[in-house]
Amino acid sequence: MRLFRPSLVLALAPLIAAAAVIDRIAVVVGKNVITETELLREVRLTEFLNNQPLDLGPAARRAEADRMIDQQLIADEMKLSDFIMPSAADAAPLVAQVEHRFHGAAPMRAALEKYGLTEADLRQYLLWQVSVLRFTEMRFPPAIPTEPESSANRAQEDQSAASDRQLDDWLKQTRANTRIELKPEAFR
């Protein structure tokens, strides 16, 4: 008894191929892949939030790829730690701020559409930003202030700068120890 008919497989091959979604690999970070679709969505989100004209050119894609590499390294570190991801409700205040900037939900959705984005894209992006912020604060906490309260603002700025340096040093070291490959065809 035959389990399949070669003629049937050949007849269905074009339909199967047409149904497949193909996405180009843009970046490989360790064992993780960033697709061209993900990269372009991040470019669109960054430019939307920065109120910049939409530019999907090679330079914009390359700059976003650098940010996404850092974010992937942070995501990998999150998985290794006991970090608890925030809930969708934690991004709601940020969504409200964006809505306020656009003078309401409808104008915001229209602007999102102009950039080729959805409200779900925005919510997911903002939730990720909250996650990264909380994780980096947990992973690279500021030093305990030792200065008098009169210089509390300066001490807080110094602590924040020290935390940023720790994060930058960690990212630099982690990048050096991680296989990172940018696929040239995704940046032409």
C-alpha positions in Angstrom: 0.0 0.0 0.0 1.3 3.4 -1.0 1.2 6.2 1.6 1.3 9.0 -1.0 0.9 9.5 -4.7 3.9 11.3 -6.4 1.6 12.8 -9.0 -0.6 14.3 -6.2 2.4 15.7 -4.4 3.6 17.3 -7.7 0.2 18.8 -8.4 -0.1 20.3 -4.9 3.5 21.6 -4.8 2.7 25.0 -6.3 -0.2 25.5 -3.9 1.9 24.6 -0.9 4.7 26.9 -2.1 2.3 29.8 -2.6 0.9 29.4 0.9 4.3 29.6 2.6 5.3 32.9 4.1 8.9 33.7 3.3 10.8 36.3 5.3 14.4 37.1 4.9 16.8 36.8 7.8 18.3 40.2 8.5 20.4 39.5 11.6 21.6 36.5 13.5 22.4 37.1 17.2 23.8 33.9 18.8 21.1 31.3 18.1 18.4 33.9 17.5 17.2 35.3 14.2 15.8 38.8 13.5 13.8 38.8 10.3 13.6 41.6 7.8 9.9 42.1 8.7 10.7 42.5 12.4 13.5 44.9 11.5 11.3 47.1 9.3 8.5 47.1 11.9 11.0 48.3 14.5 12.2 51.1 12.1 8.6 52.1 11.6 7.9 52.2 15.3 11.0 54.1 16.2 10.3 56.7 13.5 6.6 56.9 14.5 7.4 57.5 18.2 10.2 60.0 17.3 7.8 61.8 14.9 10.3 61.4 12.1 9.5 60.9 8.4 9.3 57.2 7.4 12.8 56.2 6.1 13.3 52.5 5.4 16.6 53.0 3.7 19.8 51.1 4.5 21.2 53.5 7.1 17.9 53.5 9.1 17.7 49.7 8.9 21.4 49.4 10.0 20.9 51.7 13.0 17.8 49.8 14.0 19.6 46.5 13.7 22.2 47.7 16.1 19.5 48.5 18.7 17.8 45.2 18.0 21.0 43.3 18.6 21.3 45.0 22.0 17.7 44.2 22.8 18.2 40.5 21.8 21.2 40.3 24.1 19.0 41.8 26.9 16.2 39.3 26.1 18.6 36.4 26.3 19.8 37.7 29.7 16.2 38.0 30.9 15.6 34.4 30.1 18.6 33.4 32.3 17.5 35.5 35.2 14.5 35.4 37.5 13.0 38.5 35.8 9.2 38.5 35.7 7.9 40.1 32.6 5.4 43.0 33.1 1.8 42.6 32.2 0.1 44.4 29.3 -1.4 46.8 31.8 2.0 48.1 32.5 2.3 49.6 29.0 -1.2 51.2 29.2 0.2 54.5 30.7 2.7 54.8 27.8 -0.1 54.1 25.2 -2.1 56.8 26.9 0.8 59.2 26.6 1.1 58.5 22.9 -2.7 58.9 22.4 -2.4 62.3 24.2 0.4 63.4 21.9 -1.9 62.7 19.0 -5.0 64.3 20.6 -6.9 61.0 20.9 -7.0 57.4 19.9 -8.5 57.9 16.4 -5.7 60.3 15.3 -3.1 58.0 16.8 -4.5 55.0 14.9 -4.5 57.1 11.7 -0.8 58.0 12.2 0.0 54.4 13.0 -1.7 53.4 9.7 0.4 56.0 7.9 3.5 54.2 9.2 2.2 50.8 8.3 1.6 49.9 11.9 -1.2 48.7 14.1 -2.1 49.6 17.7 -1.1 46.0 18.7 2.4 46.7 17.2 2.6 49.8 19.4 1.4 48.1 22.5 3.8 45.2 22.1 6.7 47.6 21.5 5.9 49.8 24.5 5.5 46.7 26.7 8.9 45.5 25.6 10.4 49.0 26.4 8.9 48.8 29.9 10.4 45.3 30.3 13.9 46.4 29.2 13.8 49.4 31.5 12.8 47.3 34.5 15.2 44.6 33.7 18.2 46.9 33.3 17.3 48.7 36.5 17.2 45.3 38.2 20.4 44.0 36.5 22.4 47.2 36.8 21.0 49.0 39.9 22.3 52.4 40.8 24.7 52.7 43.7 23.3 53.6 47.1 23.6 57.4 47.6 26.2 58.4 50.2 26.0 62.2 49.7 23.9 64.6 51.7 20.3 65.4 50.5 21.4 68.9 49.2 23.3 67.2 46.4 20.7 64.5 45.9 19.9 65.5 42.3 23.6 65.4 41.3 24.1 62.1 43.1 21.0 60.6 41.3 22.5 61.8 37.9 25.8 60.3 38.8 24.2 57.0 39.8 22.2 56.9 36.6 25.3 57.6 34.5 27.1 54.8 36.4 24.3 52.4 35.7 24.3 53.4 32.0 28.1 52.7 31.9 27.6 49.3 33.5 24.9 48.5 30.9 27.1 49.7 28.0 30.1 47.8 29.3 28.0 44.6 29.6 26.6 45.0 26.1 30.1 45.6 24.7 31.4 42.5 26.4 28.4 40.4 25.5 28.5 41.5 21.9 32.2 40.5 21.8 31.3 37.0 23.1 28.3 36.5 20.8 28.2 35.5 17.2 26.5 38.4 15.4 25.9 38.3 11.7 24.2 41.0 9.6 23.0 39.7 6.3 24.1 42.2 3.6 21.1 41.7 1.4 18.8 43.0 4.2 20.7 46.3 4.2 20.8 47.2 0.6 
